[in-house]
Amino acid sequence: MELSKYKEYVDTIPPVDQPEVFGLHSNADLTFRMKESSDMINTIVETRPKDSASGGGKSREEQVQERAKDLLSKLPPAYEIIDIRTAI
């Protein structure tokens, strides 16, 4: 067969599987899509930059960076697996 025939066949396949294929009611697909949309919107809202209300304080990003640096400073130094195996 020619490549074009394969492409034509693939183009006939629906881009989204119908819920009936999996033995589900069509409302299951609606519920899934509503949850997926809600999750996407929540992710966008949570990850967008927040404005500082007070104007004089640190921004949220600065607070996160400061906290991350603090946590990194408390971590033990990195170790070499070869040295550890030798010691054991």
PyMOL commands that place a pseudoatom at each C-alpha (Angstrom):
pseudoatom trace, name=CA, resn=MET, resi=1, chain=A, elem=C, hetatm=0, pos=[0.000, 0.000, 0.000]
pseudoatom trace, name=CA, resn=GLU, resi=2, chain=A, elem=C, hetatm=0, pos=[0.979, 3.530, -0.551]
pseudoatom trace, name=CA, resn=LEU, resi=3, chain=A, elem=C, hetatm=0, pos=[1.717, 5.899, 2.279]
pseudoatom trace, name=CA, resn=SER, resi=4, chain=A, elem=C, hetatm=0, pos=[-1.184, 8.113, 1.192]
pseudoatom trace, name=CA, resn=LYS, resi=5, chain=A, elem=C, hetatm=0, pos=[-3.655, 5.257, 1.784]
pseudoatom trace, name=CA, resn=TYR, resi=6, chain=A, elem=C, hetatm=0, pos=[-2.394, 4.896, 5.363]
pseudoatom trace, name=CA, resn=LYS, resi=7, chain=A, elem=C, hetatm=0, pos=[-2.728, 8.621, 5.884]
pseudoatom trace, name=CA, resn=GLU, resi=8, chain=A, elem=C, hetatm=0, pos=[-6.279, 8.557, 4.520]
pseudoatom trace, name=CA, resn=TYR, resi=9, chain=A, elem=C, hetatm=0, pos=[-7.186, 5.721, 6.883]
pseudoatom trace, name=CA, resn=VAL, resi=10, chain=A, elem=C, hetatm=0, pos=[-5.663, 7.486, 9.901]
pseudoatom trace, name=CA, resn=ASP, resi=11, chain=A, elem=C, hetatm=0, pos=[-7.640, 10.622, 9.008]
pseudoatom trace, name=CA, resn=THR, resi=12, chain=A, elem=C, hetatm=0, pos=[-10.889, 8.628, 9.286]
pseudoatom trace, name=CA, resn=ILE, resi=13, chain=A, elem=C, hetatm=0, pos=[-10.157, 7.690, 12.924]
pseudoatom trace, name=CA, resn=PRO, resi=14, chain=A, elem=C, hetatm=0, pos=[-11.948, 10.055, 15.323]
pseudoatom trace, name=CA, resn=PRO, resi=15, chain=A, elem=C, hetatm=0, pos=[-9.549, 12.212, 17.373]
pseudoatom trace, name=CA, resn=VAL, resi=16, chain=A, elem=C, hetatm=0, pos=[-11.409, 11.394, 20.602]
pseudoatom trace, name=CA, resn=ASP, resi=17, chain=A, elem=C, hetatm=0, pos=[-12.623, 7.943, 21.608]
pseudoatom trace, name=CA, resn=GLN, resi=18, chain=A, elem=C, hetatm=0, pos=[-16.321, 7.714, 22.319]
pseudoatom trace, name=CA, resn=PRO, resi=19, chain=A, elem=C, hetatm=0, pos=[-17.131, 6.629, 25.904]
pseudoatom trace, name=CA, resn=GLU, resi=20, chain=A, elem=C, hetatm=0, pos=[-19.276, 3.776, 24.561]
pseudoatom trace, name=CA, resn=VAL, resi=21, chain=A, elem=C, hetatm=0, pos=[-16.081, 2.111, 23.319]
pseudoatom trace, name=CA, resn=PHE, resi=22, chain=A, elem=C, hetatm=0, pos=[-15.113, 1.623, 26.972]
pseudoatom trace, name=CA, resn=GLY, resi=23, chain=A, elem=C, hetatm=0, pos=[-18.623, 0.646, 28.076]
pseudoatom trace, name=CA, resn=LEU, resi=24, chain=A, elem=C, hetatm=0, pos=[-19.326, 4.039, 29.639]
pseudoatom trace, name=CA, resn=HIS, resi=25, chain=A, elem=C, hetatm=0, pos=[-22.320, 6.342, 29.358]
pseudoatom trace, name=CA, resn=SER, resi=26, chain=A, elem=C, hetatm=0, pos=[-21.908, 9.576, 27.392]
pseudoatom trace, name=CA, resn=ASN, resi=27, chain=A, elem=C, hetatm=0, pos=[-22.268, 11.516, 30.663]
pseudoatom trace, name=CA, resn=ALA, resi=28, chain=A, elem=C, hetatm=0, pos=[-18.964, 9.977, 31.771]
pseudoatom trace, name=CA, resn=ASP, resi=29, chain=A, elem=C, hetatm=0, pos=[-17.241, 11.773, 28.900]
pseudoatom trace, name=CA, resn=LEU, resi=30, chain=A, elem=C, hetatm=0, pos=[-18.923, 15.053, 29.847]
pseudoatom trace, name=CA, resn=THR, resi=31, chain=A, elem=C, hetatm=0, pos=[-17.898, 14.642, 33.490]
pseudoatom trace, name=CA, resn=PHE, resi=32, chain=A, elem=C, hetatm=0, pos=[-14.325, 13.844, 32.487]
pseudoatom trace, name=CA, resn=ARG, resi=33, chain=A, elem=C, hetatm=0, pos=[-14.063, 16.878, 30.209]
pseudoatom trace, name=CA, resn=MET, resi=34, chain=A, elem=C, hetatm=0, pos=[-15.530, 19.206, 32.849]
pseudoatom trace, name=CA, resn=LYS, resi=35, chain=A, elem=C, hetatm=0, pos=[-13.040, 17.943, 35.457]
pseudoatom trace, name=CA, resn=GLU, resi=36, chain=A, elem=C, hetatm=0, pos=[-10.165, 18.224, 32.986]
pseudoatom trace, name=CA, resn=SER, resi=37, chain=A, elem=C, hetatm=0, pos=[-11.158, 21.822, 32.147]
pseudoatom trace, name=CA, resn=SER, resi=38, chain=A, elem=C, hetatm=0, pos=[-11.523, 22.723, 35.814]
pseudoatom trace, name=CA, resn=ASP, resi=39, chain=A, elem=C, hetatm=0, pos=[-8.097, 21.253, 36.631]
pseudoatom trace, name=CA, resn=MET, resi=40, chain=A, elem=C, hetatm=0, pos=[-6.512, 23.177, 33.766]
pseudoatom trace, name=CA, resn=ILE, resi=41, chain=A, elem=C, hetatm=0, pos=[-8.076, 26.472, 34.870]
pseudoatom trace, name=CA, resn=ASN, resi=42, chain=A, elem=C, hetatm=0, pos=[-6.997, 25.875, 38.480]
pseudoatom trace, name=CA, resn=THR, resi=43, chain=A, elem=C, hetatm=0, pos=[-3.436, 25.167, 37.344]
pseudoatom trace, name=CA, resn=ILE, resi=44, chain=A, elem=C, hetatm=0, pos=[-3.346, 28.371, 35.310]
pseudoatom trace, name=CA, resn=VAL, resi=45, chain=A, elem=C, hetatm=0, pos=[-4.699, 30.421, 38.221]
pseudoatom trace, name=CA, resn=GLU, resi=46, chain=A, elem=C, hetatm=0, pos=[-2.265, 28.857, 40.706]
pseudoatom trace, name=CA, resn=THR, resi=47, chain=A, elem=C, hetatm=0, pos=[0.802, 29.373, 38.529]
pseudoatom trace, name=CA, resn=ARG, resi=48, chain=A, elem=C, hetatm=0, pos=[0.220, 32.913, 37.354]
pseudoatom trace, name=CA, resn=PRO, resi=49, chain=A, elem=C, hetatm=0, pos=[2.230, 35.591, 39.153]
pseudoatom trace, name=CA, resn=LYS, resi=50, chain=A, elem=C, hetatm=0, pos=[0.587, 37.127, 42.187]
pseudoatom trace, name=CA, resn=ASP, resi=51, chain=A, elem=C, hetatm=0, pos=[0.761, 40.870, 42.798]
pseudoatom trace, name=CA, resn=SER, resi=52, chain=A, elem=C, hetatm=0, pos=[1.906, 42.063, 46.175]
pseudoatom trace, name=CA, resn=ALA, resi=53, chain=A, elem=C, hetatm=0, pos=[-0.931, 43.900, 47.918]
pseudoatom trace, name=CA, resn=SER, resi=54, chain=A, elem=C, hetatm=0, pos=[1.227, 45.901, 50.348]
pseudoatom trace, name=CA, resn=GLY, resi=55, chain=A, elem=C, hetatm=0, pos=[3.743, 47.294, 47.865]
pseudoatom trace, name=CA, resn=GLY, resi=56, chain=A, elem=C, hetatm=0, pos=[6.504, 47.487, 50.484]
pseudoatom trace, name=CA, resn=GLY, resi=57, chain=A, elem=C, hetatm=0, pos=[6.962, 43.768, 51.165]
pseudoatom trace, name=CA, resn=LYS, resi=58, chain=A, elem=C, hetatm=0, pos=[8.688, 41.068, 49.217]
pseudoatom trace, name=CA, resn=SER, resi=59, chain=A, elem=C, hetatm=0, pos=[6.929, 39.566, 46.237]
pseudoatom trace, name=CA, resn=ARG, resi=60, chain=A, elem=C, hetatm=0, pos=[5.737, 35.980, 46.402]
pseudoatom trace, name=CA, resn=GLU, resi=61, chain=A, elem=C, hetatm=0, pos=[8.536, 34.892, 44.059]
pseudoatom trace, name=CA, resn=GLU, resi=62, chain=A, elem=C, hetatm=0, pos=[11.151, 36.547, 46.293]
pseudoatom trace, name=CA, resn=GLN, resi=63, chain=A, elem=C, hetatm=0, pos=[9.708, 34.789, 49.339]
pseudoatom trace, name=CA, resn=VAL, resi=64, chain=A, elem=C, hetatm=0, pos=[9.825, 31.427, 47.539]
pseudoatom trace, name=CA, resn=GLN, resi=65, chain=A, elem=C, hetatm=0, pos=[13.419, 31.995, 46.419]
pseudoatom trace, name=CA, resn=GLU, resi=66, chain=A, elem=C, hetatm=0, pos=[14.438, 32.982, 49.933]
pseudoatom trace, name=CA, resn=ARG, resi=67, chain=A, elem=C, hetatm=0, pos=[12.792, 29.874, 51.397]
pseudoatom trace, name=CA, resn=ALA, resi=68, chain=A, elem=C, hetatm=0, pos=[14.400, 27.640, 48.769]
pseudoatom trace, name=CA, resn=LYS, resi=69, chain=A, elem=C, hetatm=0, pos=[17.857, 29.055, 49.505]
pseudoatom trace, name=CA, resn=ASP, resi=70, chain=A, elem=C, hetatm=0, pos=[17.252, 28.504, 53.225]
pseudoatom trace, name=CA, resn=LEU, resi=71, chain=A, elem=C, hetatm=0, pos=[16.267, 24.876, 52.651]
pseudoatom trace, name=CA, resn=LEU, resi=72, chain=A, elem=C, hetatm=0, pos=[19.248, 24.276, 50.337]
pseudoatom trace, name=CA, resn=SER, resi=73, chain=A, elem=C, hetatm=0, pos=[21.626, 25.620, 52.963]
pseudoatom trace, name=CA, resn=LYS, resi=74, chain=A, elem=C, hetatm=0, pos=[20.306, 23.033, 55.446]
pseudoatom trace, name=CA, resn=LEU, resi=75, chain=A, elem=C, hetatm=0, pos=[20.919, 20.056, 53.176]
pseudoatom trace, name=CA, resn=PRO, resi=76, chain=A, elem=C, hetatm=0, pos=[23.927, 17.847, 53.852]
pseudoatom trace, name=CA, resn=PRO, resi=77, chain=A, elem=C, hetatm=0, pos=[26.766, 18.072, 51.330]
pseudoatom trace, name=CA, resn=ALA, resi=78, chain=A, elem=C, hetatm=0, pos=[26.527, 15.911, 48.229]
pseudoatom trace, name=CA, resn=TYR, resi=79, chain=A, elem=C, hetatm=0, pos=[28.346, 12.605, 48.464]
pseudoatom trace, name=CA, resn=GLU, resi=80, chain=A, elem=C, hetatm=0, pos=[30.210, 10.484, 45.986]
pseudoatom trace, name=CA, resn=ILE, resi=81, chain=A, elem=C, hetatm=0, pos=[28.799, 6.977, 45.669]
pseudoatom trace, name=CA, resn=ILE, resi=82, chain=A, elem=C, hetatm=0, pos=[32.259, 5.559, 44.985]
pseudoatom trace, name=CA, resn=ASP, resi=83, chain=A, elem=C, hetatm=0, pos=[33.574, 6.930, 48.289]
pseudoatom trace, name=CA, resn=ILE, resi=84, chain=A, elem=C, hetatm=0, pos=[30.581, 5.523, 50.148]
pseudoatom trace, name=CA, resn=ARG, resi=85, chain=A, elem=C, hetatm=0, pos=[30.990, 2.062, 48.608]
pseudoatom trace, name=CA, resn=THR, resi=86, chain=A, elem=C, hetatm=0, pos=[34.691, 2.099, 49.444]
pseudoatom trace, name=CA, resn=ALA, resi=87, chain=A, elem=C, hetatm=0, pos=[33.957, 3.005, 53.042]
pseudoatom trace, name=CA, resn=ILE, resi=88, chain=A, elem=C, hetatm=0, pos=[31.378, 0.242, 53.371]
for i in range(1, 88): cmd.bond("trace and resi %d" % i, "trace and resi %d" % (i + 1))
show_as sticks, trace
zoom trace
